Amino acid sequence: MSDIALKGKSPYKYLFLTLILILLDQAIKLWMYYDVLPNHYGEIDLIPDFFKLHYVENKGMAFGMELGGEYGKLILTTFRLGAMVGICWYLVHLAQRNAHSGLLWSIAAVLGGAIGNVIDSTFYGVFLNNAPIGVSTPWFHGQVIDMFYAYGLDGQYPDWIPFIGGDFNTTPIFNFADACIFCGVVSILIFQQRFFEFDHVQKSNIIEEESLNDETTGNDEVSSEILEESLEAEEKLNDEINEEVTEIVAEDQQFRLTEEPSKDISEDNSELETKNQ
């Protein structure tokens, strides 16, 4: 494993953004429930004739969509819980893989929005008593509080506009968590080339570094083989030299042994001739 793969980003700063978004989302919802609903009849105009805060309880999905059936809400809440865990794991995994910071911030926003709505679905039926009438349990049947309403966009659009043209349309009401999810997903779609091109470059760098390490390891193995061959050749040469020296010494000793008797005979002959004279 290369150092690049091991040296990832810390996920905590991205999870901290997720926490901040969750707190903001819950603060807005509880403010709408405890203040705007009883004291302002559930509405506050922010931009006259265009945009207002409008309290509404949504028992379905984002932007007022609903999953029907007796167990629709329970299935939706269970799905949200699973998605929340999956997104959290994916964020930590990408951070450890040193993914693009923009991608991590976007996923952190999506995670914050998902958890914000999960809190509503899981607990609001009990603590705010807003579960629909007739449900088997208020747990996991809480209704999500929505409030952002661009009512100035309501109306009938021209026929040439796809999907909404020709009919009277009411703008969906959404909350801060929905906005976090929407912005996170749109950011990923818009900047996906940059986000995943960065990931591709990171993977290429990892592959190149691993290849370089493999080449270095291969060179080390080749060097070790050359060194072993050199040592073997040197040892062989030393053995040959020792054998030659041994042969030379043996020949020298043999020569001395044969030369010594000849020398003794010549000396005896010299002494005999002296006596005869």
C-alpha positions as CSV (number, residue, x, y, z in Angstrom):
1,M,0.0,0.0,0.0
2,S,1.4,3.4,-1.0
3,D,1.7,6.4,1.3
4,I,-0.8,8.3,-0.8
5,A,-3.5,5.7,-0.2
6,L,-2.7,5.7,3.5
7,K,-2.5,9.5,3.9
8,G,-6.2,10.5,3.6
9,K,-8.1,13.4,4.8
10,S,-9.6,13.6,8.3
11,P,-13.4,13.1,8.0
12,Y,-14.2,15.1,11.2
13,K,-14.3,18.6,9.6
14,Y,-16.9,17.3,7.1
15,L,-18.9,15.5,9.8
16,F,-18.7,18.8,11.7
17,L,-20.5,20.5,8.8
18,T,-23.1,17.8,8.9
19,L,-23.6,18.4,12.6
20,I,-24.0,22.2,12.0
21,L,-26.6,21.6,9.3
22,I,-28.5,19.2,11.5
23,L,-28.6,21.8,14.3
24,L,-29.7,24.6,12.0
25,D,-32.4,22.4,10.5
26,Q,-33.8,21.4,13.9
27,A,-33.7,24.9,15.2
28,I,-35.7,26.2,12.3
29,K,-38.3,23.5,12.6
30,L,-38.7,23.8,16.3
31,W,-38.9,27.6,16.0
32,M,-41.7,27.2,13.4
33,Y,-43.5,24.8,15.7
34,Y,-43.2,26.7,19.0
35,D,-43.3,30.3,17.8
36,V,-44.4,30.8,14.2
37,L,-47.3,28.4,14.3
38,P,-49.0,29.7,17.5
39,N,-48.0,33.4,17.3
40,H,-48.0,34.1,13.6
41,Y,-50.7,31.7,12.4
42,G,-47.9,29.6,10.8
43,E,-46.8,32.2,8.2
44,I,-44.2,35.0,7.9
45,D,-43.8,36.9,4.7
46,L,-40.1,37.3,3.8
47,I,-40.4,38.6,0.3
48,P,-43.9,40.0,-0.3
49,D,-45.9,38.3,-3.1
50,F,-43.0,35.9,-3.7
51,F,-41.5,34.0,-0.8
52,K,-42.7,33.2,2.8
53,L,-42.4,30.9,5.7
54,H,-45.4,28.7,5.8
55,Y,-45.8,25.9,8.4
56,V,-46.9,22.6,7.0
57,E,-46.5,19.0,8.2
58,N,-45.4,16.5,5.6
59,K,-45.9,12.8,6.2
60,G,-44.1,11.8,3.1
61,M,-40.8,12.5,1.3
62,A,-39.0,15.7,0.3
63,F,-41.0,18.5,-1.3
64,G,-44.3,17.0,-0.2
65,M,-44.1,13.7,-2.0
66,E,-45.7,10.8,-0.2
67,L,-45.2,7.0,-0.1
68,G,-48.7,5.6,0.3
69,G,-50.0,2.4,2.0
70,E,-50.3,1.4,5.6
71,Y,-46.6,0.7,6.0
72,G,-45.4,3.4,3.5
73,K,-44.2,5.8,6.2
74,L,-42.5,3.0,8.2
75,I,-40.7,1.8,5.0
76,L,-39.7,5.4,4.2
77,T,-38.3,6.0,7.7
78,T,-36.4,2.6,7.6
79,F,-35.0,3.5,4.2
80,R,-33.9,6.9,5.5
81,L,-32.1,5.3,8.5
82,G,-30.3,2.9,6.1
83,A,-29.4,5.7,3.7
84,M,-28.1,7.8,6.6
85,V,-25.7,5.0,7.8
86,G,-24.6,4.3,4.2
87,I,-23.9,7.9,3.4
88,C,-22.0,8.4,6.6
89,W,-19.8,5.3,5.9
90,Y,-19.2,6.5,2.3
91,L,-18.1,9.9,3.5
92,V,-15.6,8.5,5.9
93,H,-14.4,6.0,3.2
94,L,-13.9,8.8,0.6
95,A,-12.1,11.0,3.1
96,Q,-9.7,8.1,3.9
97,R,-9.2,7.7,0.2
98,N,-8.2,11.4,-0.1
99,A,-11.1,12.3,-2.4
100,H,-11.7,15.8,-3.7
101,S,-12.7,18.2,-0.9
102,G,-15.7,19.6,-2.9
103,L,-17.1,16.1,-3.2
104,L,-16.7,15.5,0.6
105,W,-18.4,18.8,1.4
106,S,-21.3,18.0,-0.9
107,I,-21.8,14.5,0.6
108,A,-21.6,16.1,4.1
109,A,-24.5,18.4,3.1
110,V,-26.5,15.5,1.8
111,L,-25.9,13.6,5.0
112,G,-26.9,16.5,7.2
113,G,-30.2,16.8,5.3
114,A,-30.9,13.1,5.5
115,I,-30.3,13.0,9.2
116,G,-32.4,16.1,9.7
117,N,-35.5,14.5,8.2
118,V,-34.8,11.2,9.9
119,I,-35.0,12.9,13.2
120,D,-38.4,14.3,12.3
121,S,-39.7,10.9,11.1
122,T,-38.3,9.0,14.1
123,F,-39.1,11.3,17.1
124,Y,-41.6,14.0,16.2
125,G,-44.5,11.6,16.4
126,V,-43.7,11.2,20.0
127,F,-42.2,14.5,21.2
128,L,-44.4,16.8,19.1
129,N,-47.4,14.5,18.9
130,N,-47.7,15.0,15.2
131,A,-48.1,11.4,14.0
132,P,-51.1,10.9,11.7
133,I,-54.2,9.5,13.4
134,G,-54.6,5.8,13.4
135,V,-51.0,4.7,13.1
136,S,-49.9,1.7,15.1
137,T,-47.2,3.6,16.9
138,P,-46.0,7.3,17.0
139,W,-42.4,6.1,16.7
140,F,-41.1,6.3,13.2
141,H,-44.3,7.9,12.0
142,G,-43.5,11.5,12.8
143,Q,-44.4,14.1,10.2
144,V,-41.6,16.3,8.8
145,I,-42.0,20.0,9.2
146,D,-41.7,22.1,6.0
147,M,-41.7,25.9,5.8
148,F,-40.1,27.4,2.7
149,Y,-42.7,28.4,0.1
150,A,-42.0,30.4,-3.0
151,Y,-45.6,31.0,-3.7
152,G,-44.8,33.7,-6.3
153,L,-43.9,30.8,-8.6
154,D,-47.4,29.3,-8.4
155,G,-49.6,29.6,-11.5
156,Q,-50.2,28.4,-15.0
157,Y,-47.2,28.1,-17.2
158,P,-47.1,28.3,-21.1
159,D,-47.7,25.0,-22.9
160,W,-44.2,25.0,-24.4
161,I,-42.6,24.4,-21.0
162,P,-41.9,20.7,-20.5
163,F,-43.7,18.8,-17.7
164,I,-45.4,21.7,-16.1
165,G,-46.7,23.7,-19.1
166,G,-50.5,24.1,-19.6
167,D,-51.5,23.3,-16.1
168,F,-51.8,25.2,-12.9
169,N,-48.8,24.4,-10.7
170,T,-48.2,24.8,-7.0
171,T,-44.6,25.2,-5.9
172,P,-43.5,22.5,-3.4
173,I,-42.9,23.5,0.2
174,F,-39.6,22.3,1.5
175,N,-37.4,22.6,4.6
176,F,-33.7,23.3,5.3
177,A,-32.8,19.6,5.3
178,D,-34.4,19.3,1.8
179,A,-32.3,22.3,0.6
180,C,-29.1,20.7,2.0
181,I,-29.8,17.4,0.1
182,F,-30.7,19.3,-3.1
183,C,-27.7,21.6,-3.0
184,G,-25.3,18.6,-2.3
185,V,-26.7,16.5,-5.1
186,V,-26.7,19.4,-7.6
187,S,-23.1,20.3,-6.7
188,I,-22.0,16.7,-7.3
189,L,-23.8,16.7,-10.7
190,I,-22.4,20.0,-11.8
191,F,-18.8,19.4,-10.7
192,Q,-18.6,15.7,-11.1
193,Q,-16.0,15.9,-13.8
194,R,-13.7,17.9,-11.5
195,F,-14.5,15.8,-8.4
196,F,-13.9,12.4,-10.1
197,E,-11.1,13.6,-12.3
198,F,-9.2,14.4,-9.1
199,D,-10.0,10.9,-7.9
200,H,-8.6,9.5,-11.2
201,V,-5.4,11.5,-10.8
202,Q,-5.0,10.3,-7.2
203,K,-5.4,6.6,-8.4
204,S,-2.9,7.2,-11.2
205,N,-0.4,8.6,-8.8
206,I,-0.9,5.6,-6.5
207,I,-0.4,3.2,-9.4
208,E,2.7,5.1,-10.6
209,E,4.1,5.1,-7.0
210,E,3.4,1.4,-6.6
211,S,5.1,0.7,-10.0
212,L,8.1,2.7,-8.9
213,N,8.3,0.7,-5.7
214,D,8.0,-2.5,-7.7
215,E,10.8,-1.3,-10.0
216,T,13.0,-0.4,-7.0
217,T,12.3,-3.7,-5.4
218,G,13.2,-5.4,-8.7
219,N,16.4,-3.5,-8.9
220,D,17.3,-4.4,-5.4
221,E,16.7,-8.1,-6.2
222,V,18.9,-7.8,-9.3
223,S,21.6,-6.1,-7.3
224,S,21.5,-8.9,-4.7
225,E,21.8,-11.5,-7.4
226,I,24.8,-9.7,-9.0
227,L,26.4,-9.4,-5.5
228,E,25.9,-13.1,-4.9
229,E,27.3,-14.0,-8.3
230,S,30.4,-11.8,-7.6
231,L,31.0,-13.4,-4.3
232,E,30.7,-16.8,-5.8
233,A,33.1,-15.9,-8.6
234,E,35.6,-14.4,-6.1
235,E,35.3,-17.5,-3.9
236,K,35.9,-19.8,-6.9
237,L,38.9,-17.7,-7.9
238,N,40.4,-17.9,-4.4
239,D,40.0,-21.7,-4.5
240,E,41.8,-21.9,-7.8
241,I,44.6,-19.7,-6.5
242,N,44.9,-21.8,-3.4
243,E,45.0,-24.9,-5.5
244,E,47.8,-23.5,-7.7
245,V,49.8,-22.3,-4.7
246,T,49.4,-25.8,-3.2
247,E,50.7,-27.4,-6.4
248,I,53.6,-25.0,-6.6
249,V,54.6,-25.7,-3.0
250,A,54.3,-29.5,-3.5
251,E,56.5,-29.3,-6.7
252,D,59.0,-27.2,-4.8
253,Q,59.2,-29.7,-2.0
254,Q,59.5,-32.6,-4.4
255,F,62.3,-30.7,-6.3
256,R,64.2,-30.1,-3.0
257,L,63.9,-33.8,-2.1
258,T,65.4,-34.9,-5.4
259,E,68.1,-32.3,-5.5
260,E,69.3,-33.0,-2.0
261,P,70.7,-36.6,-2.7
262,S,72.4,-35.4,-5.8
263,K,74.2,-32.8,-3.8
264,D,75.3,-35.3,-1.2
265,I,76.8,-37.7,-3.9
266,S,78.7,-34.9,-5.5
267,E,80.2,-33.8,-2.2
268,D,81.3,-37.4,-1.4
269,N,83.0,-37.8,-4.8
270,S,84.9,-34.5,-4.2
271,E,86.1,-35.8,-0.8
272,L,87.3,-39.2,-2.3
273,E,89.3,-37.4,-5.0
274,T,91.0,-35.3,-2.4
275,K,92.1,-38.3,-0.4
276,N,93.4,-40.1,-3.4
277,Q,95.6,-37.2,-4.3
